[in-house]
Amino acid sequence: MNSFMAEGGDKLSVLARATERLDTGLNDLEALIDYLQARDRAGSPAGHSLAAGRIRRLESSPPEEAR
């Protein structure tokens, strides 16, 4: 979790009482940037995915009662 939450942010004071915390030194912005750059290098940039094909547009006229 990010340091804001680990320090009890958003009234989650129980998290601040943890006794064995490990600070990675990373912040959430750096982690997001690393993730996005890795996807880009892998040829699958964020926001450039193809539709999964689950939703299809039906080309038909509306039902008779809707006219």
N, C-alpha and C positions, 0 to 999 in steps of 0.2 A: 504494500500500500504506500501511498505517498506520505511525505513527512507531515503534512497538514493533518491528515487523518490519524497518523500514529501518535501525534501529540495531543489528541483529544478534540480535534476540530469537529465542527457540526454537532457539538454536545455529546460526543462519544468518549466521554472521560475514561471509560473502562480501558480503552486502548492505550491511554497514556500510562496506565499502571503496569504495562508489560515489563517483565524483568529481563528478558533475553532478546533485545532488539538488535538488529544488524542493519547498519546504515550502509547502503551500497555506494553512496556518493552520487548516484544518478538522480536527476530530477525528472518529473513526468514529461516535460517538454523535450528533453534530450532523448528519452526513451521513445517518444512518438516520432521524432525526427529519424532516429536510427531505424525504426520499423519501416517508415515510409521509404527511406533510402534503400533498405534491403529489398523491399518489394520491387522498387524501380529497377535495381540491378538484376533481379531475377526475371525481369521481363513481364511483371504483373503489377504495374503501378496502380495504386489506389484510385478508385473512380473510373477505371477503364475495364471493368469486367463485362462480360456478355450476359445477357438475360439467361436465366436458367430454363426458360421455355415453359414455365408453369402457368403463365398467364397468356391467354390468346385473345385477340380481338375478333369477335364474330361479326361478319358482314351480313347482317340481316335487317329486315324492317322491324319496327317496334310492334308489339302485340296489338291486335285490333282494338282492344279497349283503351289503349294508350293514345290512339289517334284522335 
